Amino acid sequence: MTFNASGWHHEFMQFLAEDLSDDANPLTRALVKCSRPAYSALTSIARDVLAGKSIQRSCLLLDSLITDSRRHLSSKATGKSLAGWMRLYTDSCLLRSLADLGPSTALESIARLDSIIITCGIASGRLDSILSIIKCIQRSYLSINSFCAYATASRSTLANNDELRGNLYASSSDVLLLLDAPSLLSFKTNYSKSPFAISGFACDWPALVEHPWCSTAYLHSISGPGRVIPVEIGVDYRAQGWTQELMKWDDFLAYLDLDDKPLLTNTTRDHIIYLAQHNLSLQFPELLKDIIVPDYVYVSLDPPEFCHYRPPGNDEQLVINMWLGPKGTISPAHTDPYHNLFVQVVGRKMVWLAPPNMTASMYPSSSSEDAQNPDVSSSGINNTSCVDVFNSAGEEFPDFWENVVPKAMSIILKPGDLLYIPPGWWHAMRSEETSFSVSMWF
């Protein structure tokens, strides 16, 4: 929903207080089932904040509810319990962000609202309202910069692709590169069983033309001030010291070498920071206007040989994620249970692939203890390899070198290229310069 520019604060508080009293709302019922005392406290606080009473006490109580709901969400709540705790977290954060809103708290409030989107996504049930409130806070308390479209050419200080690929010893052939996009029927019958790339497929996307994702100014303009995003810190999620945290979007953009900034030379970074596998368009919906989802995702494909395939569980059966980071970011060799259309928007990225039947020689992680990221083995199919395909020497992992490397292939994607990866194929990626990519699982 949207709110009036002048009375938006009171208008939303009134809406929230009324909505919390609607016991026909399934998310309200889920909240009541999780914790009736928390629900009662929340509704009482909403009435007080709407009336402008007991603001300091309300903020303290809301901080407690936020902490409690986060604790339950971290404990892997499921089903209706998950929906209830998400609603408690969402509405507690919303009320807390508005309870003492003013010039000195605007940035903190926006960060708290972003945390709802990052934690709950569409499941919050209030995504449109959250985005509207963020814009209202920005307009009321902060400065917003507009963007003027301009022609830009992505710069590159890299060697040519052949020189880069020559440094990858774990691959024996090139991915099939098509100069023209196949028809939908041809994709279904001829190309959907193995990886292929289409050169320049997305070169006419707005993200590469009038709304350049290689521009700091544009990326600032679609977010507005005060936003935060989830990042990974470390070489990759298998490494010691790898962690995740929230980071200011402005600070992350300042960290990257983008086209409308002075070229960063001889720069060493203490840490690799990577926005990885995140649906950034939930936070910045304008990004969705800059891409064109290929019709291939709507083709009814035959069941793949990979037995763990399953379509995404959302209504669209399509998951869009974005990947943004500096030179040197790595996604280690792993498998996904989806079809994947991967589009390179900014920079160049090296991709290594191997067939699903190579799993026995890929040295898959045997447990979550093999990686800092517990999701590595949460699927039960050990989908991440212990092999560093970009750096491993031949003496280590002998089965990999003997069995996998002769079947492995690679490609260096440039801006506008599309890569199709079938379900179950092992793949690893390394950014060869500042890189912005989009993956579409279907």
C-alpha positions in Angstrom: 0.0 0.0 0.0 1.0 3.6 -0.4 0.6 6.5 2.0 -0.1 10.3 1.7 3.1 12.4 1.7 2.0 14.5 4.7 0.0 12.2 7.0 1.7 8.9 6.2 3.1 8.3 9.7 -0.3 8.4 11.4 -2.0 6.8 8.5 0.2 3.7 8.7 0.1 3.5 12.5 -3.7 3.5 12.3 -3.7 0.8 9.6 -1.3 -1.4 11.6 -3.3 -1.1 14.8 -6.5 -2.0 13.0 -4.9 -4.9 11.1 -3.5 -6.4 14.3 -7.0 -6.6 15.7 -8.3 -8.5 12.6 -8.4 -12.1 13.8 -9.5 -13.2 10.3 -6.0 -12.5 9.0 -4.2 -15.8 8.8 -0.9 -14.2 9.8 -2.5 -12.6 12.8 -3.9 -16.0 13.8 -0.4 -17.5 13.3 1.1 -14.9 15.6 -1.6 -15.5 18.3 -0.9 -19.2 18.1 2.9 -18.7 18.6 2.6 -16.4 21.6 -0.6 -14.8 22.8 1.2 -12.7 25.4 3.5 -11.3 22.6 0.4 -10.6 20.5 -1.3 -8.8 23.4 1.8 -6.7 24.1 2.1 -5.8 20.4 -1.5 -4.6 20.1 -1.3 -2.6 23.3 2.0 -1.0 22.1 0.4 -0.1 18.7 -2.4 1.7 20.4 0.0 3.6 22.7 2.3 4.7 19.8 -0.7 5.7 17.7 -1.9 7.9 20.7 1.6 9.2 21.3 1.7 7.7 24.8 4.5 5.9 26.6 6.9 6.1 23.7 10.1 5.3 25.6 8.5 2.4 27.4 7.1 1.1 24.1 10.5 1.2 22.4 12.0 -0.9 25.2 9.2 -3.4 25.0 9.5 -3.6 21.2 13.3 -4.1 21.4 12.5 -7.1 23.6 9.9 -8.5 21.2 12.4 -8.1 18.3 15.1 -10.0 20.2 12.6 -12.8 21.1 11.3 -13.2 17.6 14.8 -13.3 16.1 15.7 -16.0 18.5 12.8 -18.1 17.4 13.6 -17.5 13.7 17.2 -18.5 14.3 16.0 -21.8 15.8 14.7 -22.9 12.5 11.0 -22.5 13.2 8.8 -24.1 10.5 5.2 -24.0 9.1 2.7 -21.9 11.0 5.1 -21.3 13.8 7.5 -19.7 11.3 4.8 -17.5 9.9 3.8 -16.4 13.4 7.3 -15.5 14.5 7.9 -13.7 11.1 4.8 -11.6 11.7 5.9 -10.7 15.3 9.4 -9.8 14.0 7.9 -7.7 11.1 5.4 -5.8 13.1 7.7 -5.2 16.1 10.4 -3.8 13.8 7.8 -1.6 12.0 6.4 -0.2 15.2 9.9 0.3 16.6 11.0 2.1 13.4 8.1 4.6 13.7 7.7 4.9 17.4 10.5 7.5 17.9 11.1 8.5 14.3 12.9 11.8 13.7 15.9 13.2 12.0 18.3 11.5 14.5 16.7 8.1 14.1 15.8 8.0 10.4 18.9 6.0 9.3 18.4 3.5 12.1 14.7 3.1 11.2 15.5 2.4 7.6 18.1 -0.2 8.5 15.6 -1.9 10.7 13.0 -2.0 7.9 15.6 -3.4 5.5 16.3 -6.1 8.0 12.6 -7.2 7.7 13.0 -7.6 4.0 16.3 -9.4 4.3 15.0 -11.8 7.0 11.4 -12.4 5.9 11.2 -11.3 2.3 7.7 -11.6 0.8 6.7 -13.8 3.7 6.6 -10.7 5.9 3.2 -10.0 4.4 4.0 -6.3 4.4 6.7 -5.8 1.7 4.9 -3.1 -0.2 4.1 -1.2 3.0 7.8 -1.4 4.1 9.1 -0.1 0.8 6.6 2.8 0.9 7.6 3.7 4.4 11.3 3.6 3.6 10.6 6.1 0.8 8.5 8.3 3.1 11.3 8.4 5.7 13.9 9.2 3.0 11.8 12.0 1.6 11.0 13.4 5.0 14.4 13.3 6.7 17.2 12.6 4.1 18.6 13.9 0.8 17.7 11.9 -2.3 19.8 12.2 -5.5 18.3 11.7 -8.9 20.0 9.9 -11.8 20.4 11.2 -15.3 20.8 8.5 -17.9 24.1 8.6 -19.9 26.0 6.4 -22.3 28.6 4.3 -20.5 31.1 1.8 -21.7 32.3 -0.8 -19.1 36.0 -0.4 -18.6 38.3 -3.3 -18.3 42.0 -3.6 -17.3 42.1 -7.3 -17.8 44.0 -9.5 -20.2 42.0 -11.2 -22.9 39.8 -14.2 -22.2 42.3 -16.7 -23.7 45.0 -15.5 -21.3 42.6 -15.8 -18.3 41.4 -19.2 -19.3 45.0 -20.4 -19.7 45.4 -20.1 -15.9 42.6 -22.6 -15.3 44.1 -26.1 -15.3 41.0 -28.0 -14.0 39.2 -27.7 -17.3 39.6 -29.6 -20.6 37.1 -27.9 -23.0 35.1 -24.8 -23.6 31.4 -24.4 -22.9 29.4 -24.4 -26.1 29.0 -20.7 -27.1 26.1 -19.8 -29.4 26.1 -16.5 -31.3 22.3 -16.6 -31.8 19.6 -17.5 -29.2 17.9 -20.9 -30.0 14.2 -21.1 -30.3 12.1 -22.3 -27.4 11.5 -25.6 -29.1 15.2 -26.0 -29.9 16.1 -25.2 -26.3 13.7 -27.9 -25.1 14.8 -30.6 -27.5 18.5 -29.9 -28.3 20.1 -27.7 -25.6 18.5 -28.3 -22.2 20.7 -31.4 -21.2 24.1 -29.7 -21.0 25.5 -26.2 -20.4 25.7 -23.6 -23.2 26.1 -19.8 -23.4 24.6 -17.2 -25.7 27.0 -14.3 -26.5 25.5 -10.9 -25.9 22.0 -12.2 -25.1 21.3 -9.4 -22.6 23.1 -6.5 -24.3 19.9 -4.6 -24.8 18.8 -4.9 -21.2 18.3 -1.5 -19.5 20.9 -2.7 -16.9 23.5 -2.5 -19.6 22.2 0.6 -21.4 20.2 3.4 -20.0 20.2 2.2 -16.3 23.8 0.9 -16.1 24.5 -1.3 -13.1 28.1 -0.4 -13.5 27.3 3.1 -12.3 27.5 4.0 -8.6 25.3 7.0 -9.3 22.5 4.8 -10.7 22.7 2.2 -7.9 22.6 5.1 -5.4 19.5 6.6 -7.1 17.4 3.4 -7.1 18.1 2.8 -3.4 18.1 6.2 -1.8 20.1 6.9 1.4 20.4 4.7 4.5 19.9 1.2 3.0 21.6 -1.9 4.3 22.3 -5.2 2.6 23.5 -8.7 3.6 27.1 -9.5 2.7 29.5 -12.4 3.0 33.0 -11.6 4.3 35.8 -14.0 3.4 37.2 -15.8 0.4 34.3 -18.3 0.3 32.0 -20.0 2.7 34.3 -23.0 3.2 37.1 -20.8 4.7 37.9 -20.2 8.3 36.9 -16.8 9.4 34.1 -16.6 6.8 31.1 -14.7 8.2 27.9 -12.8 7.2 26.8 -9.4 8.4 24.7 -6.4 7.3 26.5 -3.6 5.6 25.5 -0.1 4.6 24.8 -0.1 0.8 26.6 3.2 0.4 29.7 1.7 2.0 29.6 -1.4 -0.1 29.3 0.7 -3.3 32.3 2.8 -2.2 34.2 -0.5 -1.7 33.7 -1.6 -5.3 35.5 -0.4 -8.4 32.6 0.8 -10.6 32.8 2.7 -13.8 31.9 6.2 -12.7 34.5 6.2 -9.9 38.2 6.9 -10.0 40.0 3.7 -11.1 41.3 1.9 -8.0 45.0 0.9 -8.6 47.4 -1.1 -6.5 44.6 -1.5 -4.0 44.8 -4.4 -1.5 41.7 -5.3 0.5 41.9 -6.8 4.0 38.7 -8.8 3.3 36.7 -10.0 0.3 33.1 -8.7 0.7 30.5 -10.2 -1.5 26.7 -9.8 -1.9 25.9 -13.3 -2.9 22.7 -15.2 -3.7 20.4 -12.4 -2.5 17.2 -11.2 -4.1 18.3 -7.6 -4.1 15.2 -6.6 -6.2 13.0 -7.2 -3.1 14.8 -4.3 -1.5 15.3 -2.3 -4.7 12.3 -3.2 -7.0 13.5 -0.8 -9.7 16.2 -3.4 -10.6 13.5 -5.8 -11.9 12.6 -3.1 -14.5 16.2 -3.3 -15.7 16.2 -7.0 -16.7 14.1 -9.1 -19.1 13.4 -12.6 -17.8 14.1 -15.0 -20.8 11.2 -17.0 -22.1 13.3 -20.1 -21.6 12.3 -20.2 -17.9 8.6 -20.9 -18.9 9.4 -23.8 -21.2 8.0 -27.1 -19.9 11.2 -29.3 -19.9 11.4 -33.0 -19.5 12.4 -34.3 -16.1 16.2 -34.1 -15.8 18.4 -37.1 -15.1 19.4 -35.4 -11.9 17.2 -37.1 -9.3 17.2 -34.2 -6.8 15.7 -31.7 -9.2 12.7 -29.8 -7.9 11.2 -26.5 -9.1 11.3 -23.6 -6.8 8.5 -23.6 -4.2 7.1 -20.1 -4.8 4.0 -19.4 -6.9 6.1 -18.4 -10.0 8.4 -21.4 -9.6 11.2 -18.8 -10.4 13.8 -17.5 -8.0 15.9 -14.5 -9.0 19.1 -13.8 -7.1 21.8 -11.2 -7.6 25.6 -11.4 -7.1 27.8 -8.3 -6.7 31.4 -8.1 -5.6 34.9 -7.2 -6.4 37.6 -9.1 -8.3 38.4 -12.3 -6.6 35.0 -13.3 -5.3 34.5 -17.1 -5.5 31.6 -19.4 -5.4 33.2 -22.8 -4.8 32.2 -25.9 -6.8 28.7 -26.9 -5.9 25.4 -28.2 -7.3 21.9 -26.7 -7.3 18.7 -28.6 -7.7 17.3 -26.2 -10.3 17.7 -25.1 -13.9 19.7 -21.9 -13.9 19.9 -19.1 -16.4 22.9 -17.0 -15.3 23.4 -13.6 -16.9 26.5 -11.5 -16.6 25.7 -7.8 -16.4 28.9 -6.1 -15.2 32.5 -7.3 -15.5 33.8 -10.7 -16.4 33.4 -14.0 -14.6 35.1 -17.3 -15.0 32.8 -20.3 -14.7 33.9 -23.9 -14.3 31.5 -26.9 -14.9 31.4 -30.7 -14.6 28.6 -33.2 -15.2 26.4 -34.6 -12.3 27.9 -38.1 -12.7 31.3 -36.8 -11.5 30.0 -36.4 -7.9 31.9 -39.4 -6.6 35.2 -37.7 -7.7 34.3 -34.2 -6.5 35.1 -34.9 -2.9 31.8 -33.5 -1.7 31.6 -32.1 1.9 30.5 -34.9 4.2 29.0 -32.7 6.8 28.3 -29.1 7.8 31.5 -29.2 9.8 33.4 -29.1 6.6 32.3 -25.5 6.0 31.5 -22.3 7.9 28.1 -22.1 6.1 25.7 -24.6 7.6 23.6 -24.5 4.4 26.4 -26.5 2.6 24.9 -29.8 3.6 21.4 -28.8 4.7 19.9 -30.3 1.5 21.3 -33.8 2.4 23.0 -34.2 -0.9 26.4 -32.8 0.0 26.3 -30.2 -2.7 29.7 -28.4 -2.1 33.1 -29.8 -3.1 36.2 -29.6 -1.0 38.2 -29.1 -4.2 39.3 -25.5 -5.1 39.0 -25.9 -8.9 40.8 -22.5 -9.4 43.9 -23.2 -7.3 44.2 -27.0 -6.5 47.4 -28.7 -7.6 47.4 -32.1 -9.3 48.9 -34.0 -6.3 45.8 -33.2 -4.2 42.4 -34.9 -4.8 43.7 -37.4 -7.3 40.3 -38.8 -8.3 39.3 -35.2 -9.3 42.2 -34.8 -11.6 41.9 -38.2 -13.1 38.2 -38.4 -13.6 36.6 -35.0 -13.5 39.1 -32.7 -15.3 38.8 -34.6 -18.6 35.1 -34.0 -18.5 35.1 -30.4 -17.1 34.5 -27.3 -19.2 34.9 -23.6 -18.6 33.9 -20.2 -20.0 34.6 -16.6 -19.3 31.4 -14.6 -19.3 31.4 -11.0 -20.4 28.7 -8.4 -19.9 25.5 -9.4 -21.7 26.3 -13.1 -21.9 23.9 -15.8 -20.7 24.9 -19.2 -19.4 22.5 -22.1 -19.0 23.3 -24.6 -16.2 21.2 -27.8 -16.0 20.2 -29.1 -12.6 22.9 -31.1 -10.7 25.8 -29.8 -12.8 28.8 -28.9 -10.7 29.9 -25.3 -11.1 32.2 -22.8 -9.6 32.6 -19.1 -10.4 35.3 -16.5 -9.9 35.0 -12.8 -10.6 37.9 -11.5 -12.8 36.9 -7.9 -12.0 34.1 -6.1 -10.3 31.1 -8.3 -11.2 27.3 -8.0 -11.1 25.3 -11.1 -12.1 21.8 -12.3 -12.1 20.7 -16.0 -11.6 17.3 -17.3 -12.5 16.4 -20.7 -11.0 13.4 -22.4 -12.5 
